[in-house]
Amino acid sequence: MEEQLFSVGKSQSIGDVLMNKDLRARLQEKLCSQFPACVVVTLKMNIPGPVKNNEELEELFDYGKKDFIERLLNVESIHILKKIEWNKDTGKELFLVLNSSVSDVKKISIEFEEHFALGRLFDADVLSKSTGAKPVSRKSFGLPARKCYLCGRPSKECARSRKHSVSELQAALNLLWKNFGEKRKLS
């Protein structure tokens, strides 16, 4: 499992990732305009290094997607009105349009990111027309920034300063995935 997580797949450049980010933002804006009274959620993974997608990473994403959707649907008042899935070389992504409030969905997304075994590898962005089609931050809920899964410092600080090498980050991700697989076998 460990060797396959990053050894197979098409390498992505910074340009590829930025182009995909632009496409994501355009789709988010379009969905916010089409569904002005609803909430849009985008679920994606934070994958270090040039390989962003392969069979193993798709499987990892699918476990997260399943858990996230179950958390949403456990709230009786939340219904999925539209679902779009991308499976690109830059990674899998899920776009949901929900009939709920931004704050309720953000609370669920934070719960998922903090408590799902692989949640640290995911970003669940919550936005709406009322947020200007921009993701709501944890800070707006009085919560601290997400922590680096290696050192516990704010993850954006580590990313900006490149405190950790890609190989260190990939090794940590491999370990999380391996431990998740072992827990699944036990249950």
MIGU-398713 format. One record per residue: residue in one letter; x, y, z of N, C-alpha, C in turn. Coordinates in pm, whole numbers, plus 32768, in hexadecimal, padded with zeros to 4 digits. Layout:
BEGIN
(A (X Y Z) (X Y Z) (X Y Z))
...
% end
This chain:
BEGIN
(M (8053 7F87 8000) (8000 8000 8000) (8056 807D 8000))
(E (80BE 8083 8056) (810C 80FE 8064) (814F 8128 7FE3))
(E (818C 80C8 7F9C) (81D4 80EC 7F23) (8175 8124 7EBA))
(Q (80FC 80EE 7EB2) (809F 8114 7E49) (8060 819D 7E5E))
(L (805A 81CD 7ED7) (8010 8248 7EF3) (8045 82BE 7EA0))
(F (80C6 82C5 7E8A) (80FE 8335 7E3D) (8155 830C 7DC8))
(S (816E 828A 7DB7) (81C9 825F 7D4D) (8185 8255 7CC5))
(V (8101 8252 7CC2) (80B7 8245 7C45) (8060 82C0 7C34))
(G (805B 82F3 7BBC) (8005 8366 7BA0) (804D 83CD 7B4C))
(K (7FFF 8422 7B0F) (8035 848A 7AB8) (805E 8503 7B0C))
(S (80DC 852B 7B01) (810E 859F 7B4C) (80C5 861D 7B1E))
(Q (80A6 8671 7B80) (8061 86EF 7B66) (80C0 8763 7B86))
(S (80BD 87C7 7B31) (810E 883E 7B48) (80BF 88A1 7B9D))
(I (8102 8907 7BCD) (80BE 8973 7C15) (8055 89B2 7BB9))
(G (8076 89C0 7B3A) (8017 89F7 7AD9) (7F99 89A3 7ACD))
(D (7FA9 891E 7ACC) (7F35 88C5 7AC5) (7EDB 88D8 7B3F))
(V (7F1A 88E0 7BB4) (7ECF 88F0 7C31) (7E88 8977 7C34))
(L (7ECC 89E1 7C08) (7E8F 8A66 7C07) (7E1C 8A6F 7BA1))
(M (7E2E 8A2E 7B2D) (7DC2 8A2D 7ACB) (7D47 89E6 7B03))
(N (7D5D 8977 7B49) (7CEE 892F 7B86) (7CAC 8983 7BF3))
(K (7CFD 89CD 7C3F) (7CC6 8A25 7CA7) (7C69 8A8E 7C68))
(D (7C91 8AC5 7BF5) (7C3D 8B27 7BAE) (7BBB 8AE7 7B7F))
(L (7BC3 8A6D 7B49) (7B4B 8A27 7B1B) (7AEC 8A0B 7B90))
(R (7B26 89E4 7C02) (7AD6 89CB 7C7B) (7A8F 8A4A 7CA7))
(A (7AD8 8AB9 7CAB) (7A9C 8B39 7CD5) (7A2B 8B62 7C78))
(R (7A3D 8B4C 7BF6) (79D2 8B6E 7B96) (7955 8B19 7BAC))
(L (796A 8A98 7BC5) (78F6 8A41 7BDE) (78B2 8A68 7C62))
(Q (7900 8A87 7CC6) (78C6 8AB2 7D47) (7872 8B30 7D34))
(E (78A8 8B92 7CEC) (785D 8C0E 7CD1) (77DC 8BF2 7C85))
(K (77E6 8B9A 7C20) (7770 8B77 7BD0) (7705 8B35 7C28))
(L (772E 8AD7 7C7C) (76CE 8A93 7CD4) (7690 8AF4 7D38))
(C (76E1 8B4F 7D6E) (76AC 8BB3 7DCC) (7646 8C0D 7D87))
(S (765E 8C2E 7D08) (75FF 8C82 7CBD) (7580 8C36 7C9A))
(Q (758F 8BB7 7C73) (751B 8B66 7C4F) (74C3 8B43 7CC7))
(F (7501 8B37 7D3B) (74BB 8B10 7DB6) (74D6 8B78 7E24))
(P (74A2 8BF3 7E13) (74C6 8C60 7E6D) (749B 8C4E 7EFF))
(A (7439 8BFA 7F19) (740B 8BE5 7FA3) (744A 8B69 7FE2))
(C (74A8 8B2A 7F9C) (74E2 8AAB 7FCA) (7576 8ABA 7FEF))
(V (75AC 8A4C 801F) (7638 8A43 8045) (767F 89E8 7FE3))
(V (76F6 8A0F 7FBA) (774A 89BD 7F62) (77C0 898B 7FB6))
(V (77DA 890A 7FAC) (784C 88CE 7FF1) (78A5 888D 7F88))
(T (7926 88A5 7F94) (7988 8862 7F3F) (79E2 880F 7F98))
(L (79EB 878F 7F7A) (7A42 8734 7FC4) (7AB5 870D 7F69))
(K (7B30 8724 7F99) (7BA7 86FF 7F4D) (7C13 86D5 7FB0))
(M (7C81 869E 7F7B) (7CED 8673 7FD3) (7D68 86CC 7FC2))
(N (7DB6 86D3 802C) (7E37 8718 802B) (7EA2 86AD 8019))
(I (7ED7 86A2 7FA0) (7F38 8639 7F82) (7FBE 8679 7F62))
(P (8024 865C 7FB4) (80A8 8695 7F9B) (80ED 8652 7F25))
(G (8138 869F 7ED9) (8186 8668 7E6C) (813E 866F 7DE7))
(P (8180 8642 7D7E) (814A 8652 7CF7) (80DB 85EF 7CD2))
(V (80D7 8579 7D10) (806E 8518 7CF1) (7FF7 8535 7D4B))
(K (7F88 8559 7D0C) (7F0F 8581 7D58) (7E9E 851B 7D4B))
(N (7EAB 84BD 7CEE) (7E3F 845E 7CD8) (7E75 83DB 7CA2))
(N (7E3E 836F 7CD5) (7E57 82E8 7CA5) (7DEF 828E 7CE9))
(E (7DF6 820E 7CD2) (7D91 81B3 7D07) (7D89 81B8 7DA1))
(E (7DFB 81B9 7DE1) (7DFE 81BC 7E75) (7DC6 8240 7EAA))
(L (7DEF 82B0 7E6D) (7DBD 8332 7E9B) (7D28 8340 7E80))
(E (7CF7 8303 7E13) (7C67 8304 7DF8) (7C1D 82B6 7E64))
(E (7C54 8245 7E8C) (7C17 81F5 7EF7) (7C13 8245 7F7A))
(L (7C82 8285 7F99) (7C8A 82D8 8011) (7C1F 8345 800D))
(F (7C13 838A 7F9B) (7BAE 83F3 7F8D) (7B22 83BA 7FA0))
(D (7B08 8346 7F65) (7A82 830C 7F6E) (7A5A 82EB 7FFD))
(Y (7AB8 82BF 8050) (7A9A 82A8 80DD) (7A72 832B 8121))
(G (7ABE 8395 8104) (7A9D 8417 813E) (7A18 844C 810D))
(K (79FF 843F 808C) (7980 846E 8051) (790A 8428 8093))
(K (7915 83A4 80A3) (78A9 8356 80E1) (788F 8385 8170))
(D (78F9 8397 81BD) (78EA 83C4 8248) (78AD 844F 824E))
(F (78DD 84A9 81F8) (78AC 8532 81F8) (7817 8538 81D6))
(I (77EF 84F1 816D) (7763 84F1 8146) (770B 84B5 81B3))
(E (773A 844B 81F3) (76ED 8410 8263) (76D9 8475 82D3))
(R (7741 84C1 82F2) (7735 8527 835B) (76CC 858F 8335))
(L (76CD 85B8 82B6) (766A 861A 8288) (75DC 85E2 8291))
(L (75CB 8568 8263) (7546 852D 825C) (7511 84FF 82E4))
(N (7569 84FD 8348) (753B 84E0 83D1) (74EB 8554 840B))
(V (74F2 85C7 83CA) (74A3 863B 83F3) (7425 863B 839D))
(E (73B3 8621 83DD) (7335 8611 8394) (7314 8683 8336))
(S (7337 86FD 835D) (7310 8771 830E) (7369 8789 8294))
(I (73D8 873F 8288) (7432 8754 8218) (7411 86F2 81A8))
(H (7401 8729 8130) (73E8 86D9 80B8) (7449 8704 804B))
(I (747B 86A3 8002) (74D4 86C0 7F91) (747E 86DE 7F18))
(L (748B 8758 7EE4) (743D 8781 7E70) (7487 8768 7DEC))
(K (750A 876B 7DF3) (755C 8756 7D7A) (75E2 871D 7DA6))
(K (7616 86C2 7D54) (7697 8681 7D72) (76E7 867A 7CF1))
(I (7762 86AC 7CF5) (77BC 86A7 7C82) (783F 866B 7CB4))
(E (7876 860C 7C68) (78F5 85D0 7C8E) (7959 85E1 7C1C))
(W (79D3 8605 7C43) (7A41 860E 7BE4) (7AA5 85A1 7C06))
(N (7ADE 8566 7B9F) (7B4D 850A 7BB1) (7BB5 852F 7B48))
(K (7C10 8585 7B71) (7C75 85BC 7B16) (7D00 8593 7B44))
(D (7D62 85AE 7AF0) (7DED 8592 7B17) (7E15 85E3 7B93))
(T (7DD1 8652 7BAA) (7DEE 86A5 7C20) (7DA6 8673 7C9D))
(G (7D58 8607 7C91) (7D15 85CA 7D03) (7C7E 85C6 7CF3))
(K (7C42 8576 7D49) (7BB0 856E 7D4A) (7B79 85E1 7D9C))
(E (7B02 8610 7D76) (7ABE 867B 7DBF) (7A28 8661 7DBC))
(L (79E6 868F 7E23) (7955 8681 7E2F) (791A 870B 7E48))
(F (78B1 872C 7DFD) (7868 87A9 7E0D) (77D9 8785 7E33))
(L (77A9 87BB 7EA0) (7720 87A3 7ECC) (76D7 8827 7EDD))
(V (7659 8829 7EB6) (7601 8899 7ED3) (759E 8866 7F3B))
(L (7597 88AC 7FAC) (7545 8881 801D) (74E0 88EB 8044))
(N (746D 88C2 8071) (740A 8920 80A5) (741D 892B 813C))
(S (747F 8975 8164) (749F 8984 81F2) (74DE 8A0D 8207))
(S (7506 8A26 8283) (754A 8AA3 82A1) (75E1 8A8F 8298))
(V (7628 8AF9 8279) (76BA 8AF5 8273) (76F3 8AC6 82F8))
(S (76C0 8AFB 8366) (76F8 8AD7 83EA) (76E3 8A44 840B))
(D (766D 8A0D 83EC) (7655 897F 8408) (76B2 8925 83B6))
(V (76C3 8946 8338) (7718 88F4 82E1) (77AC 8905 8307))
(K (77D4 897E 832C) (7860 8994 8354) (787F 8944 83D3))
(K (7821 893F 8430) (7837 88EF 84AA) (784C 885C 8488))
(I (77FD 8829 842B) (780C 879D 8401) (7891 8789 83BB))
(S (78B9 87E9 8368) (7938 87DA 8320) (79AF 87DC 8380))
(I (79A6 8830 83E6) (7A12 8835 844B) (7A16 87B2 8499))
(E (79A2 877F 84BE) (7999 86FE 8504) (79DA 8690 84AF))
(F (79BC 8690 842E) (79F6 862D 83D1) (7A8F 863D 83CB))
(E (7ABE 86B7 83B4) (7B4E 86CE 83A8) (7B9A 86AA 8428))
(E (7B5A 86BD 849A) (7B9C 86A4 851A) (7B8F 8614 854A))
(H (7B21 85CF 8529) (7B06 854E 8569) (7B04 84D5 850D))
(F (7AF6 84E8 848B) (7B05 8476 8431) (7B99 8451 8431))
(A (7BB7 83CF 8431) (7C42 83A0 843E) (7C9F 83DF 83D6))
(L (7C6D 83F9 835F) (7CBF 8435 82F5) (7C9A 84C6 82DB))
(G (7C4A 8501 8333) (7C15 8588 831F) (7C7E 85F4 830E))
(R (7CF3 85DF 8346) (7D5D 8643 833B) (7D8F 8652 82AB))
(L (7D71 85F0 8259) (7D9C 85F4 81CD) (7D37 8638 8173))
(F (7CC4 865C 81AB) (7C57 8696 815C) (7C40 8728 817B))
(D (7C0B 876E 8117) (7BD6 87F5 8129) (7B44 87EF 8102))
(A (7AEE 881D 815A) (7A60 8828 813B) (7A3F 88BD 8140))
(D (7A3E 88FC 80CC) (7A21 898B 80C3) (798A 89A1 80BD))
(V (795B 89FD 810E) (78CC 8A1C 8118) (78B9 8AAD 80ED))
(L (7860 8AC3 808C) (7849 8B4A 8059) (77BA 8B58 8027))
(S (7795 8BD3 800B) (770F 8BEE 7FD5) (7712 8C77 7F93))
(K (76A2 8C9C 7F58) (7697 8D21 7F1C) (76AC 8D8B 7F89))
(S (7679 8D6F 8002) (7686 8DCF 8070) (7716 8DE2 80A0))
(T (776F 8D83 8081) (77FD 8D91 80A6) (784E 8DC5 8030))
(G (7809 8DF0 7FC7) (784F 8E1F 7F50) (7893 8DAF 7F04))
(A (785D 8D35 7F12) (7896 8CBD 7ED3) (7925 8CA5 7F02))
(K (7945 8CD2 7F7A) (79C8 8CBB 7FB7) (79B6 8C5F 802F))
(P (7A14 8C01 8044) (7A07 8BA5 80B5) (7A08 8BED 813C))
(V (79B7 8BBA 8197) (79B0 8BEF 821F) (7A27 8BB6 826C))
(S (7A69 8C0A 82B9) (7ADF 8BDD 8303) (7ABB 8BA6 838D))
(R (7B15 8B58 83C3) (7B06 8B27 844C) (7B0B 8B9D 84AE))
(K (7B5B 8C00 848A) (7B6C 8C75 84DF) (7AE6 8CBB 84F7))
(S (7A8F 8CBC 8491) (7A0D 8CFC 84A1) (79B5 8CB2 8506))
(F (79DD 8C38 852A) (7997 8BEA 8590) (79E3 8BE9 8614))
(G (7A4A 8C40 861D) (7A99 8C49 8697) (7AF5 8BD3 86AC))
(L (7B14 8B8B 8640) (7B6B 8B16 864B) (7BF6 8B34 8614))
(P (7C5A 8AF1 864B) (7CE2 8B05 8616) (7CF1 8AC8 858B))
(A (7D59 8AF3 8547) (7D78 8ABE 84C2) (7D97 8A29 84CD))
(R (7D8A 89E3 845E) (7DAB 8954 845C) (7E3F 8941 847A))
(K (7E5D 88D1 84BB) (7EE7 88B5 84E2) (7F2A 8856 847F))
(C (7FAC 8868 8473) (7FFF 8811 8421) (7FFB 8784 845D))
(Y (7FEE 871F 8409) (7FE9 8697 843F) (8073 8660 8462))
(L (80DB 86AF 844E) (8161 8685 8478) (818C 86C4 84FB))
(C (8179 8748 8506) (81B1 878D 857B) (814A 87D4 85D3))
(G (80CE 87DD 85A5) (8067 881C 85F7) (805F 88B4 85ED))
(R (80B9 88F1 85A3) (80B2 8982 858D) (8045 899F 8527))
(P (801D 8A1D 8516) (7FB9 8A3A 84AE) (7FE9 8A09 8426))
(S (7F95 89BC 83E2) (7FBF 897B 8365) (7FE4 89E0 82F9))
(K (7FA1 8A52 82F4) (7FC2 8AB5 828D) (804E 8AED 82A2))
(E (8078 8AFC 8321) (8101 8B29 833E) (8167 8AC7 8307))
(C (8150 8A47 8324) (81AE 89E0 82F5) (81B1 89DB 825C))
(A (813C 89E7 821D) (8136 89E1 818B) (8180 8A58 814E))
(R (8167 8AD1 8183) (81A9 8B49 814C) (8240 8B44 815A))
(S (826F 8B18 81CE) (82FF 8B15 81E8) (8342 8A97 81B3))
(R (82F0 8A38 8184) (8323 89B6 8157) (8378 8975 81C2))
(K (8341 8977 823A) (8387 8941 82AF) (83A3 88AB 82A0))
(H (8348 8864 825F) (8357 87D3 8252) (8369 87AF 81BE))
(S (83BC 874B 81A6) (83D2 871F 811C) (8359 86D0 80EA))
(V (834D 86C8 8068) (82E1 8679 802C) (82EA 85E9 805C))
(S (8364 85B3 8062) (8373 8527 808C) (8347 8513 811E))
(E (8360 8575 8175) (8331 856C 8200) (8297 856C 8205))
(L (825B 85C6 81B9) (81C9 85D0 81B6) (818B 8551 817B))
(Q (81C7 851E 8110) (8193 84A4 80D3) (81A2 842C 8132))
(A (8210 8426 817B) (8222 83B9 81DB) (81B7 83BE 8247))
(A (8197 8437 8277) (812D 8446 82DC) (80A6 841D 82A4))
(L (808B 8444 8227) (800C 841F 81E7) (8005 8388 81D4))
(N (8074 834C 81A9) (8078 82BA 819A) (8058 8274 821D))
(L (808F 82A8 828A) (8078 826C 830D) (7FE5 8279 8336))
(L (7FAA 82F0 8320) (7F1B 8301 833D) (7EC7 829C 82EE))
(W (7EE5 828D 826D) (7E9B 8232 8216) (7EAE 81A1 8243))
(K (7F29 817D 8265) (7F46 80F5 8295) (7EFA 80D9 8316))
(N (7EFF 8137 8375) (7EB7 8125 83F4) (7E21 811C 83DF))
(F (7DEE 816B 8382) (7D5F 8168 8362) (7D3A 80DD 832C))
(G (7D8D 80A7 82D3) (7D75 8022 829C) (7D76 7FB7 8306))
(E (7DD2 7FC2 8366) (7DD8 7F60 83D2) (7D5D 7F68 842C))
(K (7D2E 7FE2 8448) (7CB5 7FF3 849A) (7C3B 7FB9 8452))
(R (7C34 7FCB 83CE) (7BC4 7F95 837F) (7BC2 7EFE 8386))
(K (7C38 7EC0 8382) (7C40 7E2E 8387) (7C0F 7DF9 840E))
(L (7C27 7E45 8479) (7BFE 7E1A 84FF) (7B6A 7E28 8516))
(S (7B29 7E82 84CD) (7A9A 7E98 84E8) (7A41 7E41 8492))
% end
